[in-house]
Amino acid sequence: MFYIFGALISTLINSTLTLKYLIVIALAFFLDQAYAQSEVTVISAPSVFMIGEYEDQYFALSKEHPATFLSIYHDDIDLAYRSWSNILMDIEDYAGDLNFDIKGVKLWINLYFNQDGTISQLAFFPKPNSRNVPVDQLAAFFKNFVRDYHMTVKADKGFQHSASAAFPTFFHRELPETANKD
């Protein structure tokens, strides 16, 4: 009887150990599958997006565009301001060329420029006091603008600029040649 009881306990212990091993292996397998499914492929930000979207890409964009808008003008605030004013006027002119009514639009805007002066990405967000223009229409307009726009200034590395914009601009071009017409 003791032998049968001992054999039964030994079998239970072995089956308990086997059961524990099976549980650990199954748990490891399921955790591995869950982790594999939770891995997210990093999607690069599109050329135009709303501020607040693609937040995980802001750090990468900053690394790709480490210089500031002001620094490409050798910290000359007057030159940088004139250039920013020209960009806003170019946006306004571009909207006029497309018969897109941008008057009354007020927004926060982040621009990421490539070394050659083209725009890599543009992020925007309408201000609360902006004229109500559907966001998808603004995004489509800016997508075309980003595709076609090219600054005349060149830089040794990508650069960025974060600012506010309001249209109409009420700026006046110093010279007609400053209009970016390709």
N, C-alpha and C positions, 0 to 999 in steps of 0.2 A: 504494500500500500504506500509506504514511504517512497518506494522507487517510482511508482506511478505519479504520486504527488510531485516528486522532484522532477520527473520528466515533463509533467504538465507545466510546472513553473519554468523550467528551462525553455520549453517551447514558447511559453508566453513572453519570456524575456527576449528570446531570439526574435519572435514575431514583433514584439514591441520595438526592439532595435531596428528591425527591418521596416516596420511601419514608420518609425521616426525618420529613417533614411529616405523612405519614399516621400514622406511629407516634406522634408527639406529639399529634396530634388524637385518635387512638383512646385514648391513655393519659389525656388530659384528660377525655374523655367517660366512660371507665370510672371514673376517680377521682371525678368529679362524681356519678356514679350511686352509687358506694360511699358517699360522704359523705352523699348524700341519704338512703340507706337506714339509715345509722348515726345520723341525727338522731333523738333521742328526745323525744317529746312529754312535757313535764313533767306528771306526774299528781299532783294534790293528794292529800294524805294523807287517808285515811278518818277518820271520827269516832273510831274506836277501832282501835289497832294495837299491835303488839309493839314495844318499844324495840329498835332495831337495824334495823327495817324502815323504809323511806322516809327513810333517813338524809339524802338530798339535800333533804328538806323541812324539816329542823330549823332551818336558817337562816331560811327564809321564815316558819316558825311563830314564831320568836323576834322577827322584825321586826314581825309582825302583833300580837304580844303582848309589847311591850317592858317593861312594868312587872312588878315582882315582887309576889308575894302579900303580902309584908310591907309593901311601900310603899303598898298600898291601905288599910292600917290605920295610915298615917302613922308607920311604923316602930315601932309599939307591939307588942312581941313577945308580950305577954300576950293582947292582942286577937287577934292573928294565930293564936296557938296555940289559943285557944278556938274560933276559926272553923274551923281545920283539924280539931280534935277533933270539932266538930259535923258536918263533912263526912264524916269517917270513921264517925261514928254514923249519919248519914243513909244511907251505903252499906250499913251493917249492917242498918238498919231496912228498907231497900229489898229487900235479899236475903231478909229474913224475910217480907216481904209477898209475895214471889214463891216462897217455899219453896225458895230456892236456898241450899244449905249452904255458907257462906263461912268457917265456923270452921276455923282452922288454915292459912288462906291468908296467905302473907307475900309481899309484892312491892315492887318499886320502881315508882313511878308518877310520870308527868309529866302535869300538867293544864294546859290552855291555855283560859283563860276569856275570853269576850267582855265588852264593857263593861257589858252588862246583867246579868252574873252567870251567864249560861248557859255551859255548857262547849262549846267549839269542838272540841277534840280531847283524847283521853286516850290516853296511851301507857303500857304496863305491861310488866313482865317478872317472872315468878315467881322468888323467891329459891330457892337450892338447898335450904334447909331448910323450904320451903313444903309444905303438904299437896298431894298430887298431884291437881289438878283439871284436866281436859282444857282446853287453852288455848282451843279453840273455844267451850267453854261459858263460860269467863270473859269472852271477847270479846263473846259474845252478851249476857251479863248487863250488862257495862259499856256496851254499845251502847244498851240500854234505859235504863240509868241516865243516861247522857249526854243522851239525848233528853228525859227527864222532869225532870232536875234544874235548879234555879234558885236561886242564892244570893240573899240579900236585899241584899247590898252591891252598890253600883254604882261604876263607875270611869270616869275620863275617857279611858282607853285600855285595850286588851286587856292581860291580865296572865297570868302563868304561875307554876306551883309544881311543884317537883320534890322528892319525899320518899319515905319508906318507909311502908308500911302493913302492919299485922298485925291479923288478926281472930281472936277477938273483941277489941274495943277496950279493954274494962274502964273506959271513961269513963262518967261519969254526967252527964246533962244538968242544967244549973243550973236551967233553967226548961223546962217542957214545951212552951212556945211556940217554943222554938228548933228543934223538929223541923220539917223542911221537908216538910210534908204539903200537897199541892195538891188 
